[in-house]
Amino acid sequence: FDTIPHGGLSAAAVAEGVRAKLANGEQPNRVSQGAIRGLLQKGAWGVKIEVSGKRRVQRAKTHKVIEGFLKTSGNPTRYYLDRATRVLPLPQGITGIIVTIM
């Protein structure tokens, strides 16, 4: 078996990690910045992490962090982007996590 050239660049694995940290009560800003820093060091061109839902307040908000170069439209998005979506049920409501890696 050959090794995977970019083993840590899986959107599903990153989304699960972000989900686990948010379940432990960490802040979305801190979690997403740490995940993005690690992905860019591993060789990702661009990363976008969105966390949407209620976090200790009544009104829901969407926290978006985008770093690097990331194509968002056209045919190349089908081939070069890796997307994953995860859902985190909390007592306040549902929190959604979307991770996109190029």
ChimeraX commands (.cxc) that place a marker at each C-alpha (Angstrom):
marker #1 position 0.00,0.00,0.00 radius 0.5
marker #1 position 1.13,3.50,-0.78 radius 0.5
marker #1 position 0.77,6.31,1.70 radius 0.5
marker #1 position -1.80,9.00,1.11 radius 0.5
marker #1 position 0.09,12.11,-0.09 radius 0.5
marker #1 position -2.13,14.56,1.80 radius 0.5
marker #1 position -3.58,12.48,4.60 radius 0.5
marker #1 position -4.86,15.36,6.71 radius 0.5
marker #1 position -6.71,17.14,3.93 radius 0.5
marker #1 position -10.04,15.35,4.32 radius 0.5
marker #1 position -13.03,17.63,4.81 radius 0.5
marker #1 position -14.96,14.88,6.58 radius 0.5
marker #1 position -12.20,14.34,9.14 radius 0.5
marker #1 position -11.87,18.09,9.77 radius 0.5
marker #1 position -15.64,18.48,10.13 radius 0.5
marker #1 position -15.74,15.68,12.70 radius 0.5
marker #1 position -12.90,17.30,14.63 radius 0.5
marker #1 position -14.63,20.68,14.64 radius 0.5
marker #1 position -17.87,18.99,15.70 radius 0.5
marker #1 position -16.18,17.22,18.62 radius 0.5
marker #1 position -14.53,20.40,19.86 radius 0.5
marker #1 position -17.77,22.39,19.62 radius 0.5
marker #1 position -19.55,19.63,21.56 radius 0.5
marker #1 position -17.01,20.14,24.37 radius 0.5
marker #1 position -17.97,23.81,24.60 radius 0.5
marker #1 position -15.15,25.54,22.75 radius 0.5
marker #1 position -15.81,28.76,20.84 radius 0.5
marker #1 position -16.38,28.49,17.06 radius 0.5
marker #1 position -13.83,31.21,16.27 radius 0.5
marker #1 position -11.02,29.46,18.10 radius 0.5
marker #1 position -11.88,26.01,16.74 radius 0.5
marker #1 position -12.15,27.14,13.12 radius 0.5
marker #1 position -8.95,29.21,13.20 radius 0.5
marker #1 position -7.00,26.27,14.60 radius 0.5
marker #1 position -8.37,23.87,11.98 radius 0.5
marker #1 position -7.62,26.29,9.14 radius 0.5
marker #1 position -4.08,26.91,10.36 radius 0.5
marker #1 position -3.40,23.17,10.38 radius 0.5
marker #1 position -4.87,22.61,6.92 radius 0.5
marker #1 position -2.91,25.44,5.31 radius 0.5
marker #1 position 0.31,24.10,6.85 radius 0.5
marker #1 position -0.44,20.68,5.33 radius 0.5
marker #1 position -0.67,22.15,1.85 radius 0.5
marker #1 position -4.29,23.15,1.24 radius 0.5
marker #1 position -4.78,26.03,-1.21 radius 0.5
marker #1 position -7.85,27.39,0.49 radius 0.5
marker #1 position -10.24,26.52,3.30 radius 0.5
marker #1 position -13.71,27.69,4.33 radius 0.5
marker #1 position -15.39,26.70,7.59 radius 0.5
marker #1 position -18.96,27.74,8.42 radius 0.5
marker #1 position -20.57,27.19,11.81 radius 0.5
marker #1 position -24.22,28.24,12.00 radius 0.5
marker #1 position -26.66,28.04,14.87 radius 0.5
marker #1 position -27.26,29.31,18.38 radius 0.5
marker #1 position -24.26,29.61,20.68 radius 0.5
marker #1 position -25.21,30.82,24.18 radius 0.5
marker #1 position -27.57,33.47,22.81 radius 0.5
marker #1 position -31.15,33.54,21.63 radius 0.5
marker #1 position -30.51,34.52,18.01 radius 0.5
marker #1 position -28.73,32.18,15.58 radius 0.5
marker #1 position -25.64,33.40,13.75 radius 0.5
marker #1 position -23.37,32.08,11.03 radius 0.5
marker #1 position -19.65,32.20,11.70 radius 0.5
marker #1 position -17.67,32.03,8.43 radius 0.5
marker #1 position -13.88,31.84,8.16 radius 0.5
marker #1 position -12.24,31.81,4.71 radius 0.5
marker #1 position -8.49,31.65,4.10 radius 0.5
marker #1 position -6.46,31.21,0.93 radius 0.5
marker #1 position -7.61,30.63,-2.65 radius 0.5
marker #1 position -10.97,28.93,-3.02 radius 0.5
marker #1 position -12.98,28.50,-6.24 radius 0.5
marker #1 position -16.68,28.80,-5.52 radius 0.5
marker #1 position -18.32,28.49,-8.94 radius 0.5
marker #1 position -17.91,26.75,-12.25 radius 0.5
marker #1 position -16.80,23.30,-13.33 radius 0.5
marker #1 position -13.51,23.18,-11.34 radius 0.5
marker #1 position -15.48,23.11,-8.09 radius 0.5
marker #1 position -16.61,19.57,-8.94 radius 0.5
marker #1 position -13.04,18.30,-9.15 radius 0.5
marker #1 position -10.92,20.38,-6.81 radius 0.5
marker #1 position -13.17,20.97,-3.80 radius 0.5
marker #1 position -13.77,18.57,-0.93 radius 0.5
marker #1 position -16.92,19.40,1.07 radius 0.5
marker #1 position -18.34,17.91,4.23 radius 0.5
marker #1 position -21.39,18.77,6.32 radius 0.5
marker #1 position -22.00,17.75,9.91 radius 0.5
marker #1 position -24.81,18.48,12.37 radius 0.5
marker #1 position -24.38,18.96,16.12 radius 0.5
marker #1 position -27.52,18.79,18.28 radius 0.5
marker #1 position -27.21,21.03,21.34 radius 0.5
marker #1 position -29.71,21.95,24.07 radius 0.5
marker #1 position -30.29,25.37,22.42 radius 0.5
marker #1 position -30.90,23.84,18.99 radius 0.5
marker #1 position -29.11,22.40,15.98 radius 0.5
marker #1 position -25.67,23.66,14.95 radius 0.5
marker #1 position -24.49,23.04,11.39 radius 0.5
marker #1 position -20.86,22.71,10.30 radius 0.5
marker #1 position -19.72,23.01,6.67 radius 0.5
marker #1 position -16.06,22.48,5.71 radius 0.5
marker #1 position -14.75,23.17,2.19 radius 0.5
marker #1 position -11.12,22.45,1.24 radius 0.5
marker #1 position -9.31,23.13,-2.03 radius 0.5
marker link #1:1,2 radius 0.2
marker link #1:2,3 radius 0.2
marker link #1:3,4 radius 0.2
marker link #1:4,5 radius 0.2
marker link #1:5,6 radius 0.2
marker link #1:6,7 radius 0.2
marker link #1:7,8 radius 0.2
marker link #1:8,9 radius 0.2
marker link #1:9,10 radius 0.2
marker link #1:10,11 radius 0.2
marker link #1:11,12 radius 0.2
marker link #1:12,13 radius 0.2
marker link #1:13,14 radius 0.2
marker link #1:14,15 radius 0.2
marker link #1:15,16 radius 0.2
marker link #1:16,17 radius 0.2
marker link #1:17,18 radius 0.2
marker link #1:18,19 radius 0.2
marker link #1:19,20 radius 0.2
marker link #1:20,21 radius 0.2
marker link #1:21,22 radius 0.2
marker link #1:22,23 radius 0.2
marker link #1:23,24 radius 0.2
marker link #1:24,25 radius 0.2
marker link #1:25,26 radius 0.2
marker link #1:26,27 radius 0.2
marker link #1:27,28 radius 0.2
marker link #1:28,29 radius 0.2
marker link #1:29,30 radius 0.2
marker link #1:30,31 radius 0.2
marker link #1:31,32 radius 0.2
marker link #1:32,33 radius 0.2
marker link #1:33,34 radius 0.2
marker link #1:34,35 radius 0.2
marker link #1:35,36 radius 0.2
marker link #1:36,37 radius 0.2
marker link #1:37,38 radius 0.2
marker link #1:38,39 radius 0.2
marker link #1:39,40 radius 0.2
marker link #1:40,41 radius 0.2
marker link #1:41,42 radius 0.2
marker link #1:42,43 radius 0.2
marker link #1:43,44 radius 0.2
marker link #1:44,45 radius 0.2
marker link #1:45,46 radius 0.2
marker link #1:46,47 radius 0.2
marker link #1:47,48 radius 0.2
marker link #1:48,49 radius 0.2
marker link #1:49,50 radius 0.2
marker link #1:50,51 radius 0.2
marker link #1:51,52 radius 0.2
marker link #1:52,53 radius 0.2
marker link #1:53,54 radius 0.2
marker link #1:54,55 radius 0.2
marker link #1:55,56 radius 0.2
marker link #1:56,57 radius 0.2
marker link #1:57,58 radius 0.2
marker link #1:58,59 radius 0.2
marker link #1:59,60 radius 0.2
marker link #1:60,61 radius 0.2
marker link #1:61,62 radius 0.2
marker link #1:62,63 radius 0.2
marker link #1:63,64 radius 0.2
marker link #1:64,65 radius 0.2
marker link #1:65,66 radius 0.2
marker link #1:66,67 radius 0.2
marker link #1:67,68 radius 0.2
marker link #1:68,69 radius 0.2
marker link #1:69,70 radius 0.2
marker link #1:70,71 radius 0.2
marker link #1:71,72 radius 0.2
marker link #1:72,73 radius 0.2
marker link #1:73,74 radius 0.2
marker link #1:74,75 radius 0.2
marker link #1:75,76 radius 0.2
marker link #1:76,77 radius 0.2
marker link #1:77,78 radius 0.2
marker link #1:78,79 radius 0.2
marker link #1:79,80 radius 0.2
marker link #1:80,81 radius 0.2
marker link #1:81,82 radius 0.2
marker link #1:82,83 radius 0.2
marker link #1:83,84 radius 0.2
marker link #1:84,85 radius 0.2
marker link #1:85,86 radius 0.2
marker link #1:86,87 radius 0.2
marker link #1:87,88 radius 0.2
marker link #1:88,89 radius 0.2
marker link #1:89,90 radius 0.2
marker link #1:90,91 radius 0.2
marker link #1:91,92 radius 0.2
marker link #1:92,93 radius 0.2
marker link #1:93,94 radius 0.2
marker link #1:94,95 radius 0.2
marker link #1:95,96 radius 0.2
marker link #1:96,97 radius 0.2
marker link #1:97,98 radius 0.2
marker link #1:98,99 radius 0.2
marker link #1:99,100 radius 0.2
marker link #1:100,101 radius 0.2
marker link #1:101,102 radius 0.2
view
